[in-house]
Amino acid sequence: MYAAASDRGGLVDNSAQRRERSTLGRIRLLISSPGDVALERSQVLDVVAEYNRTMADHLGLLIQPLDWARDVHPAAGRPQQVINEQLERYEVFVGIMWQRFGTPTGVADSGTEEEFLLAYESWKRTKLPKIMLYFCEAPITPPRSRQELTQLTKIVEFRERIAQDYPQLSATYKDHAAFKDTFRPHLHRLLIRYFTKEPLPLAGGLLALLELHKEACARRNLAFLTPNLLLALLQRADGVTWRSLEFLRPGLAGELRERLLVYDRARAPAGAFVPFRWEERDDILRAGELARQDAAPEVGEKHLLLGVLGSGSTTVKNLEQWLGNADFQRLVGIVREQPDERPAPVATPGLVLPPIGP
């Protein structure tokens, strides 16, 4: 029944900031819980405030936590129904439970349960709100009264019902202090996967590297194709592409680079250069979707390489034939296991571009 009751959601700022942020999309987030998880509700507000300070402008989304105490005006009717009617529009539902179930509302055994059921019915019709339901697994003291035993019994029955009917909607956390670190990545992943509309940007160092190779193709009036993209990725001996190939087989990265350079020097028939924007290329769009699925804020080398390897292009088919299917699949698996990294600045010593040629 409880929603976030604080201004710590990061929406209190000066008039200039409000004007600058007026164009951001807004995601309304309802926190629903009984009264024994006040710390977790506070942590949700901390995470929201942190996101609004650091990520809102980047993703174009501002989170607005809903506060039933602040946002619900007095009205006649069943108390929970008044809250439901005035806070019926939100995009994210965050439910939290530990050992108290809450007070019956006349429709459900608690306000939290009623809000969850309403959210789920709405999700079945419209795919909104997105539901995040958490159960705390911190140790509890044995019930000291029949009322406490009843509360605990209802929690157990509710958890069993969730596990059976809605298993994909719930998660657990080990104790109260751990909730923030559990919730933060879940929220970021949800926002990136479901609510951001613009293509994710290329990481700065990666973009600079690709631009150099694009300019080289433009000067030579040759189309920028998959081999050029792979050549760009192979410029860094400490990059994901080079490391992955070397892990598969020592010396493989250098051998592939030499084969691509041979192709590059003899590719006049490949067609003239056509100006393009990175966000319009299929390989970049594919990489952006992979990055979005991993809740990454930008496209790095790992996702770009995975996007290329999954493209089915002639170059990739030839690469698979050269490596053999088993080693090609191993390579894909190796790339997936690579850590996400921000590329170093493009002016790193040792950077050598392919020959420009005539």
Secondary structure as the mmCIF struct_conf table of DSSP 4:
data_model
#
loop_
_struct_conf.conf_type_id
_struct_conf.id
_struct_conf.beg_label_comp_id
_struct_conf.beg_label_asym_id
_struct_conf.beg_label_seq_id
_struct_conf.end_label_comp_id
_struct_conf.end_label_asym_id
_struct_conf.end_label_seq_id
BEND BEND1 SER A 6 ASP A 7
TURN_TY1_P TURN_TY1_P1 ARG A 8 GLY A 9
BEND BEND2 GLY A 10 GLY A 10
HELX_RH_AL_P HELX_RH_AL_P1 SER A 15 GLU A 20
HELX_RH_3T_P HELX_RH_3T_P1 ARG A 21 THR A 23
BEND BEND3 LEU A 24 LEU A 24
STRN STRN1 GLY A 25 SER A 32
TURN_TY1_P TURN_TY1_P2 GLY A 35 ASP A 36
HELX_RH_AL_P HELX_RH_AL_P2 ALA A 38 THR A 54
TURN_TY1_P TURN_TY1_P3 MET A 55 MET A 55
HELX_RH_AL_P HELX_RH_AL_P3 ALA A 56 LEU A 59
TURN_TY1_P TURN_TY1_P4 GLY A 60 GLY A 60
STRN STRN2 LEU A 61 LEU A 66
HELX_RH_AL_P HELX_RH_AL_P4 TRP A 68 ASP A 71
HELX_LH_PP_P HELX_LH_PP_P1 VAL A 72 PRO A 74
BEND BEND4 ALA A 76 GLY A 77
HELX_RH_AL_P HELX_RH_AL_P5 PRO A 79 GLN A 86
TURN_TY1_P TURN_TY1_P5 LEU A 87 LEU A 87
BEND BEND5 GLU A 91 GLU A 91
STRN STRN3 VAL A 92 MET A 97
BEND BEND6 TRP A 98 GLN A 99
BEND BEND7 GLY A 106 SER A 110
HELX_RH_AL_P HELX_RH_AL_P6 GLY A 111 THR A 126
BEND BEND8 LYS A 127 LYS A 127
BEND BEND9 PRO A 129 PRO A 129
STRN STRN4 LYS A 130 CYS A 136
HELX_LH_PP_P HELX_LH_PP_P2 THR A 141 PRO A 143
BEND BEND10 SER A 145 SER A 145
HELX_RH_AL_P HELX_RH_AL_P7 ARG A 146 ASP A 165
HELX_RH_3T_P HELX_RH_3T_P2 PRO A 167 LEU A 169
STRN STRN5 SER A 170 TYR A 173
BEND BEND11 LYS A 174 ASP A 175
HELX_RH_3T_P HELX_RH_3T_P3 HIS A 176 ALA A 178
HELX_RH_AL_P HELX_RH_AL_P8 PHE A 179 TYR A 194
TURN_TY1_P TURN_TY1_P6 PHE A 195 PHE A 195
BEND BEND12 GLU A 198 GLU A 198
HELX_LH_PP_P HELX_LH_PP_P3 PRO A 199 PRO A 201
STRN STRN6 LEU A 202 LEU A 202
HELX_LH_PP_P HELX_LH_PP_P4 ALA A 203 ALA A 203
HELX_RH_AL_P HELX_RH_AL_P9 GLY A 204 ARG A 220
TURN_TY1_P TURN_TY1_P7 ASN A 221 ASN A 221
HELX_RH_AL_P HELX_RH_AL_P10 THR A 226 LEU A 233
TURN_TY1_P TURN_TY1_P8 LEU A 234 GLN A 235
TURN_TY1_P TURN_TY1_P9 ALA A 237 ASP A 238
BEND BEND13 GLY A 239 GLY A 239
HELX_RH_AL_P HELX_RH_AL_P11 VAL A 240 LEU A 248
BEND BEND14 ARG A 249 ARG A 249
TURN_TY1_P TURN_TY1_P10 PRO A 250 GLY A 251
HELX_RH_AL_P HELX_RH_AL_P12 LEU A 252 ARG A 265
TURN_TY1_P TURN_TY1_P11 ALA A 266 ALA A 266
HELX_RH_3T_P HELX_RH_3T_P4 ALA A 268 ALA A 270
HELX_RH_3T_P HELX_RH_3T_P5 TRP A 278 GLU A 280
BEND BEND15 ARG A 281 ARG A 281
HELX_RH_AL_P HELX_RH_AL_P13 ASP A 282 GLN A 293
TURN_TY1_P TURN_TY1_P12 ASP A 294 ALA A 295
BEND BEND16 PRO A 297 GLU A 298
STRN STRN7 VAL A 299 VAL A 299
HELX_RH_AL_P HELX_RH_AL_P14 GLU A 301 LEU A 309
TURN_TY1_P TURN_TY1_P13 GLY A 310 GLY A 310
BEND BEND17 SER A 311 SER A 311
HELX_RH_AL_P HELX_RH_AL_P15 THR A 314 LEU A 323
HELX_RH_AL_P HELX_RH_AL_P16 ASN A 325 GLU A 337
BEND BEND18 GLN A 338 GLN A 338
HELX_LH_PP_P HELX_LH_PP_P5 PRO A 339 ASP A 340
HELX_LH_PP_P HELX_LH_PP_P6 ARG A 342 PRO A 345
TURN_TY1_P TURN_TY1_P14 VAL A 346 ALA A 347
TURN_TY1_P TURN_TY1_P15 PRO A 349 GLY A 350
HELX_LH_PP_P HELX_LH_PP_P7 LEU A 353 PRO A 355
#
